[in-house]
């Protein structure tokens, strides 16, 4: 990979890790002071609002990235495309908000929580005009990283200051929605450096109708699929306590999935350019490189998280006793079940963004999600409301994990020519071997370390922190050490780069 791509990857991973740390500071705080019922209400309302955010975007971000990349060196043409997508976005956002309002005032469960919903709707009203896709197309990774960290750091401080009891759910909703509002304002100001908002060319809406319809369908189904589990669980679980348990478990895997999907902002523009220029050799190398990074991060994360599910969910939720009736009781089991999604969801996302999208074969992803959504609804209801009716969060988690595996298998089948060598190769086997050793080591030292810490009078919260940090560090040393011995590609590439710099 060239230096620019490698640098952007490092910037993105660094940004995601910092944002994750900030998130870990706020989410346990919120869980502790709002309580499981209020967290469940917030999660359910946010899920509802996200549907209309997706409806407002109508697939514009992915299409805009692809189109803006083609003309990013021509300010006039770039400005024309940005203005075109902005006008489409403005119309669809207003229509989406109107539809949301009509549902809020007619559906009883929604009407009862309308204050939270309308506060969170600030998120999608402002987010639709954030122009994040412009900066992705222009590969402004450093700006996006600094802005995201600064805004989230400010929101973290505000949450810690103002969210101190269950009644502060409205303040929490306002603060989280304001993050997108501030981001949008910053983007609008910075965008003027690269584009003009003055009309100089006619708008060509017609050429975007067909691709937007396809991408809108995909985006809508993606959102529906991603939120279906939480939304169905919200109807099954009237008290919303199980929704809170589920959200804590999901929060654990979101950390890793967030890192992988954040890398899409680096690879999607590159993949689009390579395929458009018919540079198939670099296109294949890029896909292999991104899959390599994905497996390098995801596989050891699965091993560690499945073994340390209890301390992870305890630290996320702020609850250190998973006895029945004390809240978040099923969070560790949900995390263990959903861990497989870190690999299935991440690889599926790479296939869509880096292979199907540049090749204009998005319809295959649409087919996969349509089938997956139907399957997810069916399995979530069966497992959540029937098989595990006393623990619906676990049932819904099983249904979601099975569905995600089904989607990945289908996408691998339709893109086998392009993805097979990127996923199934000797280097991936090296990562798997190192992961198995990490899993074994974590299993061996987990319980003795926990018993030793608790036996010496250390509090449960402190012991969980020490246990988690210590085991992760030990696992990291073993993992990297084994990969160095096996001469894994990614590890060796950085060591070769370092030697080359030292010789200059």
C-alpha positions in Angstrom: 0.0 0.0 0.0 1.1 3.6 -0.7 2.1 5.9 2.2 -1.1 8.0 1.9 -3.4 5.0 2.3 -1.3 3.7 5.2 -1.3 7.1 6.9 -5.1 7.5 6.5 -5.6 4.0 8.0 -3.5 5.0 11.0 -5.4 8.3 11.4 -8.7 6.5 11.2 -7.8 3.8 13.7 -6.4 6.4 16.1 -9.6 8.5 15.8 -11.8 5.5 16.4 -9.8 4.4 19.5 -10.0 7.9 21.0 -13.7 8.2 20.3 -14.2 4.7 21.9 -12.4 5.8 25.0 -14.6 8.9 25.3 -17.7 6.7 24.7 -16.6 4.4 27.4 -16.4 7.3 29.8 -20.0 8.4 29.1 -21.9 5.2 28.5 -21.2 3.7 32.0 -22.1 7.1 33.5 -25.4 7.2 31.6 -26.2 3.6 32.5 -25.5 4.3 36.2 -27.4 7.5 36.6 -30.3 7.1 34.1 -30.9 3.4 35.0 -31.8 0.5 32.8 -35.4 1.6 32.1 -34.5 5.1 30.9 -31.5 3.8 28.9 -33.9 1.3 27.3 -36.4 4.1 26.4 -33.6 6.3 25.0 -32.3 3.4 22.9 -35.7 2.5 21.6 -36.5 6.1 20.7 -33.1 6.6 19.0 -33.7 3.5 16.9 -37.1 4.9 15.7 -35.5 8.3 14.8 -32.6 6.6 12.9 -35.1 5.1 10.5 -36.1 8.6 9.4 -32.5 9.7 9.2 -31.9 7.0 6.7 -35.1 7.9 4.8 -33.9 11.5 4.6 -30.5 10.5 3.2 -32.1 8.3 0.5 -28.7 6.7 -0.2 -27.0 10.0 -1.1 -23.7 9.5 0.9 -22.5 6.5 -1.0 -23.5 7.9 -4.4 -22.1 11.3 -3.5 -18.7 9.8 -2.6 -18.6 7.9 -5.8 -19.5 11.0 -7.9 -17.4 13.6 -6.1 -14.3 11.4 -6.3 -14.5 11.7 -10.1 -14.4 15.5 -10.1 -12.6 16.3 -6.9 -9.9 18.2 -8.7 -12.4 20.5 -10.6 -13.9 23.0 -8.1 -16.7 24.1 -10.4 -17.9 20.6 -11.2 -17.4 19.5 -7.6 -19.5 22.4 -6.4 -22.3 21.6 -8.9 -22.5 18.0 -7.6 -22.5 19.1 -4.0 -25.3 21.6 -4.6 -27.3 19.0 -6.5 -27.1 16.5 -3.7 -27.8 19.2 -1.1 -31.1 20.2 -2.8 -32.2 16.6 -3.0 -31.2 16.1 0.6 -33.2 19.2 1.7 -36.4 17.9 0.1 -36.2 14.4 1.4 -35.3 15.5 4.9 -38.5 17.7 5.1 -40.6 14.8 3.8 -39.0 12.4 6.2 -39.6 14.7 9.2 -43.2 15.1 8.2 -43.8 11.4 8.1 -42.1 10.9 11.4 -44.3 13.5 13.0 -47.5 11.9 11.7 -46.5 8.5 13.3 -45.4 10.0 16.6 -48.9 11.6 17.1 -50.8 8.5 16.0 -49.0 5.5 17.6 -49.5 5.4 21.4 -46.1 4.0 22.4 -44.4 6.7 20.3 -46.7 9.5 21.6 -45.8 8.6 25.2 -42.2 9.3 24.4 -42.6 12.1 22.0 -40.3 14.6 23.9 -37.3 12.3 23.6 -38.1 11.5 20.0 -38.3 15.2 19.0 -35.1 16.0 20.8 -33.3 13.2 19.0 -34.8 14.3 15.7 -32.4 17.3 15.9 -29.8 14.7 15.1 -31.3 13.7 11.7 -32.5 17.2 10.8 -29.0 18.6 11.1 -27.2 15.4 10.2 -28.7 15.3 6.7 -26.8 18.4 5.8 -23.4 17.5 7.4 -21.7 16.9 4.0 -19.5 14.2 5.6 -19.5 12.4 2.3 -17.7 15.4 0.7 -14.8 15.2 3.1 -14.6 11.4 2.7 -14.4 11.9 -1.1 -11.7 14.5 -0.6 -9.9 12.2 1.9 -9.7 14.8 4.6 -9.1 12.3 7.3 -7.1 14.5 9.6 -9.8 17.2 9.7 -12.6 14.7 10.4 -10.6 13.1 13.2 -9.7 16.4 15.0 -13.3 17.7 14.6 -14.9 14.4 15.8 -12.6 14.2 18.9 -13.1 17.8 19.9 -16.9 17.7 19.6 -17.3 14.3 21.4 -14.9 15.4 24.1 -17.1 18.5 24.8 -20.3 16.3 24.8 -18.6 13.9 27.2 -17.9 16.8 29.6 -21.4 18.1 29.4 -22.9 14.6 30.0 -20.8 14.1 33.1 -21.8 17.6 34.4 -25.5 17.6 33.7 -26.7 13.9 33.6 -27.0 12.9 37.3 -30.4 11.3 37.7 -33.1 9.4 35.7 -35.0 12.6 35.0 -32.1 13.9 33.0 -32.9 11.7 30.0 -34.0 14.8 28.1 -30.8 16.6 28.8 -28.9 13.5 27.6 -30.9 13.3 24.4 -30.3 17.0 23.7 -26.6 16.7 24.3 -26.2 13.7 22.0 -28.3 15.4 19.3 -26.2 18.5 19.6 -23.1 16.6 18.6 -24.4 16.2 15.1 -25.5 19.9 15.0 -22.1 21.2 15.9 -20.5 18.8 13.4 -22.7 20.1 10.7 -21.9 23.7 11.4 -18.2 23.0 11.4 -18.5 21.1 8.1 -20.4 23.9 6.4 -17.8 26.4 7.4 -14.8 24.3 6.3 -16.5 23.1 3.1 -16.3 26.7 1.6 -12.5 26.1 1.2 -13.2 23.4 -1.4 -16.5 24.3 -3.0 -18.8 27.3 -3.8 -22.5 27.5 -3.1 -23.1 29.8 -6.0 -24.8 28.2 -9.0 -22.6 28.2 -12.1 -23.9 25.1 -13.9 -27.3 23.5 -14.5 -28.3 20.8 -12.1 -28.7 17.3 -13.5 -31.1 15.6 -11.2 -32.3 13.0 -13.7 -29.1 11.0 -14.0 -29.2 10.3 -10.3 -32.7 9.1 -10.0 -32.1 5.4 -10.8 -28.9 4.9 -8.8 -30.5 6.8 -5.9 -33.5 4.6 -5.9 -31.2 1.5 -5.7 -28.9 3.0 -3.0 -31.9 4.4 -1.1 -33.4 0.9 -1.0 -30.1 -0.5 0.2 -29.6 2.2 2.8 -33.2 1.8 4.1 -32.9 -1.9 4.3 -29.5 -1.6 6.1 -31.0 0.7 8.7 -34.1 -1.4 9.0 -31.9 -4.5 9.4 -29.5 -2.9 11.8 -32.3 -1.6 14.1 -34.9 -4.4 13.7 -33.5 -6.4 16.6 -33.7 -3.5 19.0 -37.1 -2.3 17.7 -38.7 -5.8 17.9 -37.2 -6.4 21.4 -38.7 -3.1 22.5 -42.2 -4.3 21.6 -41.6 -7.7 23.2 -40.1 -6.2 26.4 -42.6 -3.7 27.7 -40.4 -2.6 30.6 -37.5 -1.9 28.2 -35.0 -3.5 30.7 -34.1 -6.2 28.2 -33.5 -3.5 25.6 -31.0 -2.0 28.0 -29.2 -5.3 28.4 -29.1 -5.8 24.7 -27.8 -2.2 24.1 -24.9 -2.9 26.6 -24.0 -6.1 24.8 -24.2 -4.4 21.4 -22.0 -1.5 22.7 -19.2 -4.0 23.2 -19.1 -5.2 19.6 -19.8 -1.8 18.2 -16.3 -0.7 19.3 -14.6 -3.2 16.9 -17.2 -2.8 14.1 -16.8 0.9 14.4 -13.0 0.7 13.8 -13.5 -1.5 10.7 -16.3 0.6 9.2 -14.4 3.8 9.9 -11.7 2.5 7.6 -14.3 2.5 4.8 -13.7 6.3 4.6 -10.2 5.5 3.5 -10.8 2.5 1.2 -14.1 3.3 -0.6 -12.7 6.4 -2.4 -9.5 4.5 -3.3 -11.4 1.4 -4.5 -13.8 3.6 -6.6 -10.8 5.3 -8.3 -8.9 2.0 -9.0 -11.9 0.3 -10.5 -12.8 3.3 -12.6 -9.3 3.4 -14.0 -9.4 -0.4 -14.5 -6.4 -0.9 -12.3 -7.5 -4.4 -11.2 -4.1 -5.3 -9.7 -4.2 -2.4 -7.2 -8.0 -3.0 -6.7 -7.3 -6.6 -5.6 -4.4 -5.5 -3.4 -6.5 -2.9 -1.7 -9.3 -5.5 -0.9 -6.7 -7.9 0.4 -5.1 -5.2 2.5 -8.5 -4.1 4.1 -9.5 -7.7 4.8 -6.1 -8.3 6.3 -6.6 -5.3 8.7 -10.1 -6.5 9.4 -9.1 -10.1 10.5 -6.0 -8.7 12.3 -8.3 -6.6 14.6 -11.5 -8.7 14.7 -10.3 -12.3 15.4 -8.3 -11.6 18.6 -11.1 -9.2 19.7 -13.6 -12.1 19.4 -11.3 -14.3 21.5 -10.8 -11.8 24.2 -14.4 -10.5 24.4 -16.0 -13.9 24.7 -13.7 -14.8 27.6 -14.1 -11.4 29.3 -17.8 -10.7 28.6 -18.7 -10.1 32.3 -16.0 -7.5 33.1 -16.6 -5.7 29.7 -20.3 -5.4 30.1 -19.9 -4.5 33.8 -17.6 -1.6 33.0 -19.9 -0.5 30.2 -23.0 -0.5 32.3 -21.6 0.3 35.6 -23.4 -2.7 37.1 -21.1 -5.3 38.8 -23.8 -7.7 40.0 -25.6 -9.7 37.2 -28.0 -11.3 39.6 -31.7 -11.6 38.5 -33.6 -8.4 38.8 -30.7 -6.0 39.2 -30.6 -4.8 35.5 -28.4 -5.6 32.5 -28.5 -9.3 33.7 -28.3 -10.7 30.2 -25.7 -8.3 28.8 -22.7 -10.7 29.1 -24.6 -13.5 27.2 -25.7 -11.0 24.5 -22.1 -9.9 24.0 -20.9 -13.4 23.7 -23.6 -14.3 21.1 -23.1 -11.2 19.0 -19.2 -11.4 19.0 -19.4 -13.4 15.7 -20.9 -10.3 14.1 -17.6 -8.5 14.4 -16.3 -10.7 11.6 -19.5 -11.3 9.6 -20.7 -7.7 9.6 -17.3 -6.2 9.0 -16.5 -8.4 6.0 -20.0 -7.9 4.5 -19.5 -4.1 4.8 -16.1 -4.4 3.0 -17.6 -6.4 0.2 -20.4 -3.8 -0.2 -18.3 -0.7 0.0 -15.1 -1.8 -1.8 -16.3 -4.3 -4.4 -20.1 -4.1 -5.2 -20.3 -0.3 -4.9 -17.4 0.6 -7.3 -18.6 -2.2 -9.7 -22.1 -0.7 -9.6 -23.5 -4.1 -8.5 -25.2 -2.8 -5.4 -28.3 -4.9 -6.2 -26.7 -8.0 -4.8 -26.3 -6.3 -1.4 -29.9 -5.3 -1.6 -31.0 -8.9 -2.2 -28.9 -10.1 0.7 -30.4 -7.5 3.1 -33.9 -8.1 1.9 -33.6 -11.8 2.7 -31.7 -11.1 5.9 -34.2 -8.6 7.2 -37.1 -11.1 6.7 -35.1 -13.8 8.3 -34.0 -11.5 11.2 -37.6 -10.5 11.9 -38.8 -14.1 11.9 -35.9 -15.4 14.0 -36.1 -12.5 16.5 -39.8 -13.1 17.1 -39.4 -16.9 17.3 -36.3 -16.9 19.6 -37.2 -13.7 21.5 -40.9 -14.2 22.1 -41.2 -18.0 22.1 -38.0 -19.9 22.7 -36.4 -17.5 25.2 -39.5 -15.6 26.3 -38.1 -15.1 29.8 -34.9 -13.7 28.4 -35.8 -12.2 25.0 -32.5 -10.3 24.7 -30.7 -13.6 24.3 -33.2 -14.9 21.8 -33.0 -11.8 19.6 -29.2 -11.9 19.8 -29.2 -15.5 18.5 -31.5 -14.6 15.6 -29.4 -11.6 14.7 -26.1 -13.5 14.7 -27.5 -16.3 12.6 -29.0 -13.8 10.1 -25.7 -11.9 9.8 -23.9 -15.2 9.0 -26.5 -15.9 6.3 -25.8 -12.5 4.6 -22.0 -13.0 4.6 -22.3 -16.5 3.0 -24.5 -15.1 0.2 -22.1 -12.1 -0.4 -19.1 -14.4 -0.5 -20.8 -16.5 -3.1 -21.7 -13.6 -5.4 -18.2 -12.0 -5.1 -16.1 -15.1 -4.9 -13.9 -14.1 -7.9 -12.9 -10.9 -6.1 -12.9 -11.8 -2.4 -11.9 -15.4 -2.1 -8.1 -14.9 -2.2 -8.4 -11.8 0.1 -10.2 -13.8 2.8 -9.0 -17.4 2.4 -5.2 -17.4 2.3 -2.2 -18.6 4.3 -1.8 -15.2 6.0 -5.4 -15.4 7.4 -4.4 -18.8 8.8 -1.5 -17.2 10.6 -3.9 -14.8 12.3 -6.2 -17.6 13.2 -3.4 -19.6 14.8 -2.4 -16.6 16.9 -6.0 -16.0 17.9 -6.4 -19.5 19.1 -3.4 -19.1 21.3 -4.8 -15.8 22.7 -8.1 -17.6 23.4 -6.3 -20.4 25.3 -4.2 -18.0 27.3 -7.2 -15.9 28.3 -9.1 -19.0 29.4 -6.2 -20.2 31.5 -5.4 -16.9 33.4 -8.9 -15.3 33.6 -10.4 -17.0 36.7 -7.2 -17.3 38.8 -6.4 -13.6 38.2 -10.0 -12.6 39.2 -10.0 -14.8 42.3 -6.6 -13.4 43.3 -7.7 -9.8 43.0 -11.1 -10.3 44.8 -9.5 -12.5 47.5 -7.1 -9.6 48.4 -10.0 -7.3 49.2 -10.0 -5.3 45.9 -13.4 -4.0 44.9 -15.2 -5.7 42.1 -15.0 -2.6 39.9 -11.3 -2.2 40.4 -10.6 -5.9 40.0 -12.5 -5.9 36.7 -10.4 -3.0 35.4 -7.1 -4.6 36.5 -8.2 -7.9 35.0 -9.3 -6.5 31.7 -6.2 -4.3 31.2 -3.7 -7.0 32.3 -5.2 -9.7 30.2 -5.5 -7.5 27.1 -1.9 -6.5 27.4 -0.7 -10.1 27.9 -2.9 -11.2 24.9 -1.5 -8.4 22.8 2.1 -9.3 23.5 1.4 -13.0 22.7 -0.6 -12.1 19.6 2.0 -9.8 18.1 4.9 -12.1 19.1 3.3 -15.1 17.4 2.5 -13.1 14.3 6.2 -11.9 14.1 7.4 -15.5 14.4 4.9 -16.5 11.7 5.9 -13.5 9.5 2.4 -12.2 9.1 2.1 -9.7 6.3 0.7 -6.7 8.1 3.1 -6.9 11.0 6.0 -7.4 8.7 5.0 -4.5 6.4 5.3 -2.1 9.3 8.7 -3.5 10.4 9.9 -3.2 6.7 8.7 0.4 6.6 10.5 1.2 9.8 13.8 -0.3 8.5 13.4 1.5 5.3 13.0 4.9 7.1 16.0 4.2 9.3 18.2 3.5 6.2 17.2 6.8 4.6 
